């Protein structure tokens, strides 16, 4: 899942070749204004390794040209239900709104996400807020992409903990696309500004749930 509750300033280098590789929201902390394919159920599964093994899941389904429904779940994190709305989902400059609520944890998120295609990759940024019970925390992310190969994404990001404004956590990872509808990802959080390290391992695939009707001969 890899979505942290807090203030995050992220720099993400990845390759997202729209129309070729499946677009995923994991394993980094930055939300993207991209939608799943039409008539597909996309499952983003994985594990967070941090003094133990914690499985997580992000299920996404396209509702319309500009919107999708999402359900995120993880060990100890409860279930977050939400959605994503994207303006110009197939254009070079994409804007999106991401919202979600976790009733058990009494946590809500609202994020404004943007991406801009460039000749060498993508620049992305987030602005939003996390509400936990009666406390609201604003956050922002800044990301960029760098095109390595058509199937391999190398990423890194800097995360700022709101409780430790003087420390920045740098994370590194990669995403590999063996085919356009499948992806394997890894993200490592080194113990530079915290006394422990963490790792995210996962895979993403999409299932088509609607088939075209065969033509009836006349």
MARRO-221479 format. One record per residue (C-alpha): residue in three letters; x, y, z. Coordinates in steps of 0.1 Angstrom, whole numbers, padded with zeros to 4 digits, always signed. Example, Ala and Ser with C-alpha at 12.3 -4.5 7.8 and 13.67 -1.06 7.14 Angstrom:
<pts>
ALA+0123-0045+0078/SER+0137-0011+0071/
</pts>
This chain:
<pts>
UNK+0000+0000+0000/UNK+0028+0024+0010/UNK+0006+0054+0017/UNK+0019+0072+0048/UNK-0003+0093+0070/UNK+0017+0125+0075/UNK+0036+0153+0057/UNK+0055+0138+0028/UNK+0078+0155+0003/UNK+0086+0128-0022/UNK+0109+0126-0052/UNK+0100+0096-0073/UNK+0119+0085-0103/UNK+0099+0060-0124/UNK+0089+0050-0159/UNK+0052+0052-0166/UNK+0047+0047-0203/UNK+0010+0053-0207/UNK-0007+0029-0229/UNK+0021+0003-0226/UNK+0026-0006-0189/UNK+0001-0010-0162/UNK-0001+0021-0140/UNK+0001+0014-0102/UNK-0002+0035-0070/UNK+0024+0014-0051/UNK+0050+0011-0037/UNK+0059+0048-0031/UNK+0041+0074-0010/UNK+0030+0096-0039/UNK-0005+0093-0053/UNK-0008+0095-0091/UNK-0037+0110-0111/UNK-0039+0079-0133/UNK-0068+0055-0136/UNK-0071+0018-0142/UNK-0080+0004-0176/UNK-0117+0004-0185/UNK-0136-0028-0177/UNK-0107-0041-0155/UNK-0103-0049-0119/UNK-0068-0041-0107/UNK-0053-0057-0076/UNK-0021-0043-0061/UNK-0009-0067-0034/UNK+0022-0069-0013/UNK+0040-0070+0020/UNK+0056-0045+0043/UNK+0086-0059+0062/UNK+0093-0039+0093/UNK+0100-0059+0125/UNK+0075-0084+0111/UNK+0055-0091+0079/UNK+0024-0071+0072/UNK+0003-0079+0040/UNK-0016-0052+0022/UNK-0040-0048-0007/UNK-0053-0021-0029/UNK-0082-0030-0052/UNK-0092-0005-0080/UNK-0120-0005-0105/UNK-0129+0020-0132/UNK-0163+0035-0128/UNK-0163+0060-0157/UNK-0141+0079-0181/UNK-0128+0101-0152/UNK-0134+0081-0120/UNK-0124+0049-0102/UNK-0134+0032-0069/UNK-0106+0021-0045/UNK-0104-0002-0014/UNK-0072-0003+0006/UNK-0065-0028+0034/UNK-0035-0037+0055/UNK-0026-0055+0087/UNK-0032-0032+0116/UNK-0044-0004+0093/UNK-0080-0014+0088/UNK-0099-0008+0056/UNK-0099+0025+0036/UNK-0127+0031+0011/UNK-0124+0059-0014/UNK-0122+0070-0050/UNK-0102+0089-0075/UNK-0114+0115-0101/UNK-0090+0126-0129/UNK-0093+0155-0152/UNK-0079+0148-0187/UNK-0068+0112-0179/UNK-0051+0106-0213/UNK-0035+0141-0217/UNK+0001+0151-0211/UNK-0010+0172-0181/UNK-0033+0153-0157/UNK-0050+0165-0125/UNK-0068+0144-0100/UNK-0086+0143-0067/UNK-0081+0113-0043/UNK-0102+0108-0012/UNK-0106+0080+0013/UNK-0120+0072+0047/UNK-0110+0046+0073/UNK-0140+0043+0097/UNK-0123+0020+0122/UNK-0092+0041+0125/UNK-0112+0073+0122/UNK-0089+0086+0095/UNK-0097+0105+0063/UNK-0076+0116+0034/UNK-0081+0142+0007/UNK-0054+0147-0020/UNK-0050+0169-0050/UNK-0026+0151-0074/UNK-0010+0163-0106/UNK+0014+0149-0133/UNK+0031+0165-0162/UNK+0047+0145-0191/UNK+0081+0156-0202/UNK+0104+0143-0229/UNK+0126+0125-0203/UNK+0098+0115-0179/UNK+0071+0129-0156/UNK+0069+0155-0129/UNK+0043+0149-0102/UNK+0031+0166-0070/UNK+0005+0163-0043/UNK-0013+0187-0020/UNK-0037+0174+0006/UNK-0045+0167+0042/UNK-0050+0138+0066/UNK-0077+0140+0093/UNK-0072+0116+0123/UNK-0101+0119+0148/UNK-0101+0156+0156/UNK-0066+0164+0143/UNK-0059+0176+0107/UNK-0024+0174+0092/UNK-0016+0190+0058/UNK+0009+0174+0035/UNK+0026+0179+0002/UNK+0046+0157-0022/UNK+0069+0165-0051/UNK+0079+0138-0076/UNK+0097+0132-0108/UNK+0102+0104-0133/UNK+0132+0093-0153/UNK+0128+0069-0183/UNK+0152+0040-0179/UNK+0139+0011-0201/UNK+0104+0004-0214/UNK+0099-0023-0187/UNK+0119-0011-0157/UNK+0112+0018-0133/UNK+0138+0029-0108/UNK+0124+0052-0081/UNK+0136+0072-0051/UNK+0118+0096-0028/UNK+0123+0118+0002/UNK+0097+0116+0030/UNK+0094+0143+0057/UNK+0080+0131+0090/UNK+0057+0157+0105/UNK+0069+0149+0140/UNK+0105+0154+0130/UNK+0108+0184+0107/UNK+0146+0183+0107/UNK+0148+0147+0093/UNK+0142+0135+0057/UNK+0138+0098+0049/UNK+0151+0088+0015/UNK+0136+0057+0000/UNK+0147+0037-0030/UNK+0130+0011-0051/UNK+0121-0003-0085/UNK+0092-0015-0106/UNK+0095-0041-0133/UNK+0069-0048-0159/UNK+0073-0083-0174/UNK+0042-0076-0196/UNK+0018-0046-0200/UNK-0008-0060-0175/UNK+0016-0072-0147/UNK+0041-0054-0124/UNK+0065-0064-0096/UNK+0077-0037-0072/UNK+0101-0032-0043/UNK+0107-0002-0021/UNK+0134+0001+0007/UNK+0133+0026+0035/UNK+0169+0027+0050/UNK+0173+0035+0087/UNK+0189+0069+0081/UNK+0165+0091+0101/UNK+0148+0063+0122/UNK+0161+0033+0142/UNK+0147+0007+0119/UNK+0145-0001+0082/UNK+0114-0012+0062/UNK+0108-0028+0028/UNK+0078-0031+0006/UNK+0074-0061-0018/UNK+0045-0065-0041/UNK+0029-0073-0074/UNK+0001-0058-0095/UNK-0022-0074-0121/UNK-0054-0065-0138/UNK-0084-0087-0147/UNK-0108-0080-0175/UNK-0144-0086-0163/UNK-0163-0078-0195/UNK-0160-0095-0229/UNK-0172-0083-0262/UNK-0201-0101-0277/UNK-0194-0122-0308/UNK-0209-0111-0340/UNK-0240-0129-0351/UNK-0239-0139-0388/UNK-0267-0125-0409/
</pts>
